[in-house]
Amino acid sequence: MAENTALDVNQESLNVDIKVINLIPEDMARRRCLMPLSISRSMLTVAMVDPGDLFSLEDMRLHAGMAINPVYADKRTILKAINKYYRGAYLLEKTARAVSQTNFGLITGDRIPGGKLAQLTEQPPLVQLVDDIILEALHADASDIHIEPERDSTRVRYRVDGFLHTFSSLPKHLAVPVVSRIKILAEMDVTEKHEPQDGQIIRMIGDEEVNLRVATFPTTNGEKVAIRIIGKGASSIALNSSGLTEANFALVKRLIARPSGLVLACGPTGCGKTSTLYSILSLMNSDKVNIVTLEDPIEFDLPGVNQAKVLPKRGLTFARGLRAILRQDPNVVMVGEIRDLETADLAIRASLTGHMVLSTLHTNDALGVITRLIDMGFDEFLISSALSGVIAQRLVRTICPNCRTEYTPTPEILESVGIVSSGGPTFYHGAGCEDCQHTGYKGRTGIYEVIYVNEALRQMILRKAPEPDIRQALRDSGYASMLEDGLDKVEQGITTLDEVLRETRASD
């Protein structure tokens, strides 16, 4: 039987342990105006407008499988918490049920006749369901949407601040209609289900244009969809507010002040390399400069820049496109990614013939670019002559400003980065709150290392100096590694030691 203490929480916002949310269905929470808060001694504390509602208490006890401790909160506060923590999953599932109830003859699996499928994708409940999936992702500030067919359901996940979170689970029979609706919006072949496809959706959300990059991939349970949510445009990119220190920003400006040379952004997929290059192009963009890009895909619209997309199926590869670009009298060329030896060779030679060339390369750190180019077959003379600089980066989550608190890391962690526990800097982390969904983090920033290839470094590359010697020479000239840049942001209370170590140790 429920224990009715009927305490009064008497506050404008509720302290909610996000781990208990799934114990009470959202439809019940909205219908009965109640909100699960926390568990203590096998008892679930729930905020209610009417703590004496015995029917609701019994329903909650059966759903949660434990005793209920009701506390009072006003209706406005409870509804605010429901909207904050359930984050629209209930509305999504309600729409999914509406699709089921329309009874279009759906079956589990993918054997839906082509005519029936085309008809289904235009039905209002399904249109609304797909729209809600996209809108909720935007509200959550997600960078990606994943729609994943499983054995008995269809999982919807969002990537927020670099981490995936399950948002909702849809009925299995909606997998094919939902995926087909997305494929139609992205102008893909809805009848092709056994080959990967790529497409794009451009939607107006209010006054804002949103660019969605769509990719499908066949799995044993059906087609998986990944949707990358692209930013608003180049006007929203500011390199000097992306986490670059003043010293590194000054180095970047020195790099792009050169009339020619090769500038590479490096790091793993999803670390913000392309955004960095767009930011640099925005700084260089003017009527006096002819900028041409070759991208896959075009992620931002840059007014005044000639942008092109590679089309491998039509023979327009990075290498072939770069050859064509060099006949367009460019001052600055951006190649989205150096993927092969031919593209790298063209980029290097273009930088030696009076062009500024920007591109990305997958290496762990800035100095790794030199080793990678040597491994690709380029001699030290070409590298030292062409390479102007390298920007290596990672993205780390920033501490939620609403719940930032001091804490003391373990001596082992401090020792691993060479910090003495006594008399050292003050450390912060996020305690967890409504604003950050109890993760302690909200948003991301970059940590960087920037190498400016000066004459001394060119000579070291030419004589094949060992990497430790090059690194020491860079340090003597003021170079800071990504770890050091990250530790500086830790001391400023921007991010946590755990975040910096997670990203920099991954590159070791």
C-alpha positions, -999 to 999 in steps of 0.1 A, spaced: 0 0 0 12 35 -7 27 55 21 9 89 19 31 115 36 17 143 15 46 165 19 47 199 1 77 204 -22 68 241 -23 91 252 -51 89 264 -87 110 236 -102 112 199 -92 144 180 -85 140 150 -107 163 119 -109 162 112 -146 167 75 -139 131 71 -125 113 87 -155 105 54 -172 89 40 -141 57 60 -148 43 62 -184 41 97 -197 4 94 -207 -3 86 -170 18 115 -158 0 139 -181 -35 125 -175 -32 124 -137 -8 155 -135 20 138 -115 58 135 -118 81 108 -105 110 124 -86 133 99 -69 137 65 -52 147 60 -16 146 27 3 125 10 -24 100 38 -24 92 61 -54 85 97 -45 60 113 -69 49 149 -71 11 152 -74 -16 179 -75 -37 156 -54 -16 134 -32 -47 118 -18 -58 103 -52 -59 67 -42 -67 54 -77 -36 72 -91 -15 59 -62 -25 23 -69 -19 26 -106 16 40 -100 23 12 -75 14 -14 -100 34 2 -128 65 10 -108 64 -22 -87 71 -4 -55 55 17 -28 47 53 -36 55 84 -15 33 113 -28 43 149 -23 23 180 -33 33 203 -61 11 228 -80 -1 219 -115 21 245 -134 53 231 -118 44 195 -125 35 202 -162 67 222 -166 87 191 -153 67 167 -176 75 188 -206 111 191 -196 119 155 -188 97 135 -211 107 158 -239 79 150 -263 83 112 -263 47 108 -252 35 130 -281 56 110 -305 42 77 -293 7 91 -293 11 100 -330 25 65 -337 -5 49 -321 -27 71 -343 -9 57 -374 -15 22 -361 -52 29 -355 -57 41 -391 -53 5 -401 -37 8 -436 -31 -29 -437 3 -26 -422 22 -58 -414 54 -65 -395 82 -67 -420 87 -48 -453 63 -65 -477 41 -35 -483 29 -31 -520 45 -1 -537 12 16 -543 0 11 -507 34 24 -494 33 56 -515 -3 62 -503 7 56 -467 36 80 -467 12 109 -475 -13 100 -447 -15 129 -421 -7 108 -390 25 94 -406 35 129 -419 30 142 -384 50 114 -369 80 121 -391 77 159 -386 76 153 -348 107 132 -349 126 160 -366 111 188 -345 118 171 -312 154 166 -323 157 203 -330 142 211 -296 167 188 -280 196 206 -298 205 172 -314 232 169 -340 219 136 -354 188 115 -355 190 77 -357 160 56 -367 169 19 -361 147 -11 -368 150 -38 -342 135 -73 -339 103 -61 -322 104 -23 -324 119 7 -340 142 28 -319 146 65 -322 178 80 -308 192 115 -308 228 125 -305 231 155 -281 265 169 -272 282 140 -288 263 112 -269 234 91 -281 201 91 -261 171 68 -267 142 92 -273 113 68 -282 104 33 -293 79 29 -321 59 -2 -331 79 -25 -354 54 -22 -383 60 15 -386 97 10 -395 91 8 -433 65 36 -435 86 60 -414 118 52 -434 99 55 -467 84 89 -457 120 102 -449 133 87 -482 106 105 -502 114 138 -485 151 133 -492 143 124 -529 156 89 -526 145 57 -544 117 44 -521 117 10 -538 154 4 -532 159 -12 -498 190 -33 -502 216 -6 -511 228 24 -491 214 57 -503 222 94 -495 199 124 -498 190 158 -484 160 174 -468 157 212 -466 128 224 -443 117 257 -431 112 256 -393 96 290 -385 118 315 -402 149 293 -402 160 270 -429 172 236 -416 194 213 -437 191 176 -430 216 151 -445 200 117 -448 218 83 -452 201 49 -452 218 16 -446 203 -19 -449 205 -41 -418 191 -75 -409 161 -59 -393 155 -34 -421 168 0 -432 185 21 -407 184 59 -412 209 84 -399 200 121 -403 227 148 -397 212 181 -387 233 208 -403 237 243 -388 220 274 -399 248 288 -421 282 304 -422 269 335 -404 265 314 -372 302 303 -374 327 323 -354 362 309 -352 373 331 -323 343 319 -302 347 282 -309 372 276 -281 404 288 -298 427 307 -274 439 341 -285 473 327 -292 459 299 -314 435 323 -332 465 346 -339 483 316 -355 453 307 -377 451 343 -389 489 342 -397 483 310 -417 455 324 -438 474 357 -444 498 337 -466 491 339 -503 495 301 -508 501 269 -490 484 238 -476 464 242 -444 450 210 -429 424 204 -401 428 170 -385 410 148 -360 385 120 -359 350 121 -376 327 145 -358 353 166 -341 344 198 -360 371 199 -387 347 210 -414 332 237 -393 367 250 -387 374 252 -424 341 270 -430 350 295 -403 383 301 -420 366 306 -454 343 331 -438 373 351 -426 389 350 -461 357 357 -480 357 389 -500 350 403 -534 387 403 -542 391 365 -536 379 337 -558 371 308 -534 360 274 -548 351 244 -527 346 207 -534 326 190 -507 308 158 -497 283 170 -487 279 208 -487 271 214 -451 268 252 -450 257 277 -476 285 303 -480 273 334 -499 300 346 -523 318 312 -524 316 288 -553 306 255 -538 304 221 -555 295 186 -544 314 155 -554 293 130 -575 313 98 -576 286 80 -596 290 106 -623 328 105 -622 332 138 -602 356 126 -575 377 148 -552 407 143 -575 389 150 -608 370 179 -593 402 194 -579 418 193 -614 388 211 -628 388 237 -600 424 247 -608 412 258 -642 388 282 -626 414 307 -616 409 302 -578 428 320 -550 415 296 -524 405 260 -528 388 239 -501 387 202 -506 364 186 -481 386 156 -473 419 141 -485 409 105 -489 435 91 -513 470 96 -527 459 113 -559 439 140 -541 467 146 -517 492 149 -546 470 174 -564 464 194 -532 501 196 -524 510 206 -560 482 232 -561 496 248 -529 530 250 -546 516 269 -576 502 299 -558 470 286 -543 458 285 -507 444 250 -502 423 239 -472 414 204 -465 409 178 -437 429 147 -428 423 119 -403 452 120 -378 453 119 -340 472 151 -336 489 179 -356 523 164 -358 508 132 -371 500 150 -403 537 150 -413 540 113 -406 508 105 -425 519 124 -456 553 106 -455 535 73 -452 514 82 -482 546 85 -502 555 122 -502 591 132 -496 601 156 -470 610 183 -495 574 185 -509 559 184 -474 581 212 -460 575 233 -491 538 229 -493 525 226 -457 517 260 -441 501 247 -409 479 222 -392 449 226 -368 441 196 -347 410 195 -326 385 177 -304 351 186 -290 345 184 -253 313 189 -234 310 221 -214 298 222 -178 262 232 -173 263 268 -159 231 262 -139 246 234 -117 283 240 -118 299 231 -85 334 226 -71 347 191 -66 380 173 -60 392 147 -85 409 116 -73 446 118 -67 452 92 -94 435 113 -121 454 144 -109 487 125 -110 480 113 -145 481 149 -158 509 160 -136 488 181 -112 497 181 -75 465 177 -55 474 202 -27 475 238 -38 464 231 -73 436 247 -93 399 246 -83 380 220 -103 343 221 -113 317 197 -126 280 197 -131 259 183 -103 230 177 -126 198 197 -130 167 201 -152 185 223 -177 211 196 -185 189 166 -181 210 157 -151 241 150 -172 261 179 -157 269 191 -193 253 215 -217 269 223 -251 304 217 -264 335 236 -271 367 229 -289 402 221 -277 430 227 -302 466 226 -311 479 247 -340 512 243 -358 525 272 -379 552 259 -402 580 284 -400 614 282 -415 629 264 -385 602 237 -387 607 234 -424 644 227 -419 636 201 -393 612 183 -416 638 184 -444 664 168 -423 639 142 -410 642 152 -374 626 128 -349 591 138 -338 602 143 -301 627 169 -313 601 187 -334 577 187 -305 603 202 -282 612 229 -308 575 237 -310 572 240 -273 601 263 -272 582 286 -296 550 286 -275 531 256 -289 505 241 -266 491 206 -271 454 197 -271 458 183 -236 473 215 -223 446 235 -241 420 213 -224 436 216 -190 435 254 -194 397 252 -200 394 229 -170 411 255 -148 387 281 -162 357 260 -152 346 255 -188 348 217 -190 358 188 -167 390 169 -164 371 137 -173 360 152 -206 395 164 -216 411 131 -207 384 111 -225 391 130 -257 429 134 -255 436 99 -242 416 85 -271 442 100 -294 472 84 -276 
